[in-house]
Amino acid sequence: MTKIDTARPETVLPTPSHTVGPFYGHALPFPGGGDIAPLGHPETVTLHGYVYDGEGRPLPDAFLELWGADPEGRLSRVDGSMRRDPAGGGYLGRNGVEFTGWGRVQTDADGHWSARTLRPGARGRSAPYLSVCVFARGLLVHLFTRIYFPEDTAAHAADPLLSRLDEARRATLVARGGGGGGGGGKDAYRFDVRLQGEGETVFLEFR
């Protein structure tokens, strides 16, 4: 048997390549991840949509994180809203009281996602929006985007980001109001994420 001296890097053979993932079903999801709004809050809105790949196929293994201000435009400073099982230490879900502004949801087998949150207020010159982080197959680095609301058209014109985009690109950041799934009704908004191709969502780069 040939022995390899692991203290000398030049003698160590490369290991086989490994699958990148995604492995979002392990440890990351938790009960109530999309229930961001406190129970019964009058400013609750439902957001839902699909995540599509470059060929227009829905992704059943994508993963979204959402952040948003409260209706007055304030960012949350509360520690959290999670309840733990005192015996096993596992997550039992949110307590339904604190608003942290943050949520985490997976797409289902049809590529659909949904979340309940509070409609954010404006902050500074920006129109009201939710920040979104997208994880999906083939993405070695997650993507950032935003969800704006269709009622805020006047504020869109002055928004530092939207005002720099042409109409077609701007539309990829604005949710559509109402319409089936994810709760439906006047307080439901649909927002689809397209990773590539026609109608590709505008993604942001932070430096």
Order of alpha helices (4+ residues) and beta strands (2+ residues): beta-beta-beta-beta-beta-beta-beta-beta-alpha-alpha-beta-beta-beta
